[in-house]
Amino acid sequence: MKIPDNAEHIWRYLYPLIQNPYGVAAVLGNLYAESGLTPANLQNSYVKQLGMTDAEYTSAVDKGTYQNFASDQAGYGLAQWTYHSRKQNLLAAAKTTGKSIGDLDCQLYFLCMELHNYSTVLEILCQADSIQLASDAFMLLYEKPANKTKENKRRRAELSQVFYDQFVSQTFDADEFVYEPYQTMQKGMKGKAVQQLQNNLLSLGFDLGPDGADGQFGKRTRQAVIAFQQSVGLYADGKAGALTQDLLLYVLMQRHDSSTKYTVTISHLDEQDAQYLFSVYEKYPVLMEAE
């Protein structure tokens, strides 16, 4: 097996979130099994069925000349996302961040946002003490392939081991990076997180009724979340998951007075890690400075 050129980049992108080499390797092994780590990969059987190559399909979706991306049931991307709501959310993330659906970092961003919502999977990836445990969790609880045989589980764990052996010595101090966990908020919940969500919705002009940002996730808040999700093309389920919250922040920053300067200063990082952190914040209108 030849390790793809983009494998190290994926490892470095995922490591701050998972912070466990077994878990990161398991994700890489499973993604390789799905797509060969090719972000613009269209499910092989659909290349003939749709009459488009990987590149043609990606371009048509990006340009809007192909309108059935979310509903065509064709596996696409690193994880071969297939289900309509997941593909619709991937498309929304690409549009909102201004990247192609086939862009590697766009898909890694989307994957990380999804993992926040798959809390059981993420917890296992972060705490697993073996390749097999982490790989089985990602395969069975996140990927959910049709082939769930012992042989397929063994194969994916073996692929994961290859990435572990290649990159385990290249981990870095993830404490320098901040990945705040997102709590999925939905009707019936209450607290400061709900109140912040409500304040963000109000800032974008969504109506919450006379109670405003009262910290109670009720009917009006759910309606506002649905309205926001529809405005950015997300699957509108009325639940404020990781992707909804992140894109809400992104839209807020994009609409802010462009004359306002945001500055983020980092320190105690070598040049390579600093450049990586810069890329993480690339989608936000901030000025990054290093000390």
C-alpha positions in Angstrom: 0.0 0.0 0.0 1.3 3.4 -1.0 0.5 6.1 1.5 -1.2 9.1 -0.4 0.6 12.4 -0.4 -2.2 14.1 1.6 -2.2 11.6 4.4 0.1 13.6 6.7 -1.9 16.7 6.2 -5.1 14.8 7.2 -3.2 13.4 10.3 -2.1 16.9 11.4 -5.6 18.3 10.8 -7.4 15.6 12.9 -4.9 15.2 15.7 -5.8 18.4 17.6 -9.4 17.2 17.8 -8.8 13.5 18.7 -5.4 13.8 20.4 -5.0 10.0 20.3 -2.9 8.4 17.6 -5.0 5.2 17.7 -8.1 7.3 16.9 -6.5 9.4 14.2 -5.1 6.3 12.5 -8.5 4.7 12.6 -10.1 7.6 10.8 -7.4 7.6 8.2 -7.6 3.8 7.7 -11.4 4.0 7.2 -11.3 7.0 4.9 -8.7 5.2 2.8 -11.0 2.2 2.6 -13.8 4.4 1.5 -12.1 6.8 -1.0 -8.4 6.2 -1.1 -8.2 9.6 0.7 -9.3 11.3 -2.5 -11.7 14.2 -1.6 -13.2 14.6 -5.0 -14.0 10.8 -5.3 -17.4 10.0 -6.8 -18.7 6.5 -6.0 -17.5 4.3 -8.9 -20.9 2.8 -9.8 -22.2 6.4 -10.2 -19.5 7.5 -12.6 -21.1 5.4 -15.3 -24.7 5.9 -14.1 -24.4 9.7 -14.1 -22.0 9.9 -17.1 -19.5 12.1 -15.3 -16.0 11.7 -14.1 -15.0 12.7 -10.5 -13.8 16.1 -11.8 -16.9 16.7 -13.9 -19.2 15.9 -11.1 -17.4 18.1 -8.6 -17.3 21.0 -11.1 -21.0 20.7 -12.0 -22.0 20.7 -8.3 -19.8 23.7 -7.6 -21.2 25.7 -10.5 -24.8 24.7 -9.7 -25.4 23.1 -13.1 -26.0 19.8 -11.3 -28.8 20.2 -8.7 -29.2 16.7 -7.4 -26.1 16.4 -5.2 -27.9 15.9 -1.9 -30.6 13.5 -3.3 -28.7 11.4 -5.9 -27.6 8.7 -3.3 -24.1 8.7 -4.8 -21.3 8.3 -2.3 -18.9 11.3 -2.5 -15.7 12.5 -0.8 -13.3 11.3 1.7 -16.0 9.4 3.7 -18.2 8.7 0.7 -21.0 10.6 2.3 -24.3 9.3 0.8 -27.3 10.2 3.0 -29.2 13.2 1.8 -29.0 15.3 4.9 -25.2 14.7 5.3 -24.6 15.7 1.6 -26.8 18.7 1.9 -24.8 19.8 5.0 -21.5 19.2 3.2 -22.7 21.4 0.3 -23.8 24.1 2.7 -20.4 24.1 4.4 -18.7 24.4 1.0 -20.9 27.3 -0.1 -20.7 29.2 3.2 -16.9 28.9 3.5 -16.4 29.6 -0.2 -14.7 26.3 -1.1 -15.3 23.5 -3.6 -17.1 20.5 -2.3 -14.0 18.6 -3.4 -11.6 20.7 -1.3 -9.7 18.6 1.2 -9.8 21.1 4.0 -13.5 21.8 3.5 -14.2 18.1 3.9 -11.9 17.8 6.9 -13.7 20.8 8.5 -17.1 19.1 7.8 -15.8 15.8 9.2 -14.7 17.4 12.4 -18.1 19.2 12.7 -19.9 15.9 12.2 -17.7 14.2 14.8 -18.8 16.7 17.4 -22.4 15.5 16.8 -21.3 11.8 16.9 -20.2 12.2 20.5 -20.0 8.5 21.2 -17.7 8.0 18.2 -15.5 10.9 19.1 -15.2 9.8 22.7 -14.1 6.3 21.7 -11.6 7.8 19.1 -10.2 10.0 21.9 -9.9 7.3 24.5 -9.3 4.0 22.5 -6.3 2.0 23.6 -6.1 0.0 20.4 -6.4 0.4 16.7 -9.1 -2.3 16.4 -11.4 -0.6 19.0 -11.1 2.8 17.4 -11.5 1.5 13.8 -14.5 -0.6 14.7 -16.2 2.4 16.3 -15.6 4.7 13.3 -16.7 2.0 10.9 -19.8 0.8 12.6 -21.1 4.0 14.2 -19.9 6.7 11.8 -19.3 5.2 8.3 -22.0 2.4 8.7 -21.0 0.6 5.5 -23.1 -2.2 4.1 -20.3 -4.7 4.6 -20.0 -5.1 8.4 -18.2 -8.4 8.3 -15.3 -9.4 10.6 -13.1 -9.5 7.5 -13.9 -5.9 6.6 -13.3 -4.8 10.2 -10.0 -6.6 10.2 -9.0 -5.1 6.8 -9.8 -1.6 8.0 -7.9 -2.0 11.2 -4.9 -3.2 9.2 -5.1 -0.1 7.0 -5.3 2.0 10.1 -2.2 0.3 11.5 -0.2 1.3 8.4 -1.0 5.0 9.0 -0.3 4.6 12.7 3.2 3.2 12.0 3.9 6.0 9.5 2.8 9.0 11.6 2.7 8.1 15.3 6.1 9.7 15.8 5.0 12.9 14.1 2.3 14.0 16.7 2.7 17.4 18.3 1.5 19.2 21.4 -2.2 19.5 20.9 -2.5 21.7 24.0 -1.5 24.6 21.9 -4.7 24.3 19.9 -8.2 25.0 21.1 -11.1 22.9 19.8 -14.1 23.8 21.9 -16.6 20.9 22.0 -20.0 21.8 20.6 -23.1 20.6 22.5 -26.0 19.9 20.2 -28.9 22.1 21.4 -32.5 21.3 20.8 -36.0 22.1 22.0 -36.4 21.7 25.8 -32.8 22.6 26.7 -31.9 25.7 28.7 -28.8 27.5 29.9 -26.1 30.0 28.9 -25.2 28.1 25.8 -28.8 28.3 24.6 -28.8 32.0 25.4 -25.6 32.6 23.4 -27.2 30.8 20.5 -30.2 33.0 20.8 -28.1 36.2 20.9 -26.4 35.1 17.7 -29.7 34.4 16.0 -31.0 37.8 17.1 -27.9 39.5 15.7 -28.7 38.1 12.3 -32.3 39.4 12.5 -34.1 36.2 13.4 -37.3 36.7 15.5 -37.4 35.0 18.9 -40.6 36.6 20.1 -41.2 38.8 23.2 -39.0 36.6 25.4 -35.9 37.1 23.3 -32.7 35.5 24.6 -34.1 33.9 27.7 -31.9 30.8 27.7 -34.9 28.6 27.0 -34.8 26.5 23.8 -38.5 26.7 22.9 -40.7 26.8 19.8 -39.6 30.2 18.7 -35.9 29.4 19.0 -36.4 26.1 17.1 -38.2 28.1 14.3 -35.3 30.6 14.2 -32.8 27.8 13.9 -34.7 26.2 11.1 -34.9 29.6 9.3 -31.1 30.0 9.7 -30.4 26.5 8.5 -32.6 27.0 5.4 -30.8 30.4 4.7 -27.4 28.7 4.4 -28.7 25.4 2.8 -28.2 23.2 5.8 -30.6 20.3 6.5 -33.2 22.0 8.5 -34.0 19.8 11.5 -34.3 22.6 14.1 -31.3 21.3 16.1 -28.3 23.5 16.6 -25.5 21.0 16.1 -21.8 21.7 15.6 -22.1 22.6 11.9 -25.1 24.9 12.5 -23.3 26.7 15.4 -20.0 27.1 13.4 -21.7 28.4 10.3 -23.8 30.8 12.4 -20.5 32.2 13.8 -19.1 32.4 10.3 -22.0 34.3 8.9 -22.0 36.7 11.8 -18.3 37.5 11.2 -18.8 37.8 7.5 -21.6 40.4 8.0 -19.7 42.4 10.6 -18.4 45.8 9.6 -15.5 45.1 7.4 -13.5 48.0 8.8 -13.3 46.2 12.2 -10.0 44.4 12.7 -9.8 41.0 14.5 -6.4 40.0 15.7 -5.4 36.6 17.1 -1.9 36.3 18.5 -0.2 33.0 19.1 3.1 32.1 20.7 5.4 29.2 21.5 4.8 27.4 18.2 7.4 26.5 15.6 6.9 27.8 12.1 5.2 24.6 10.7 2.7 24.4 13.5 2.0 28.1 13.3 1.2 27.8 9.6 -1.1 24.9 10.3 -3.0 27.0 12.9 -3.2 29.9 10.4 -4.9 27.5 7.9 -7.4 26.5 10.5 -8.6 30.1 10.9 -8.3 30.9 7.2 -12.1 31.0 6.8 -12.5 33.7 9.4 -11.8 37.4 8.7 -9.0 37.6 11.3 -5.4 38.8 11.3 -3.1 36.1 12.6 0.1 37.2 14.4 2.9 35.0 15.7 5.3 35.9 18.5 
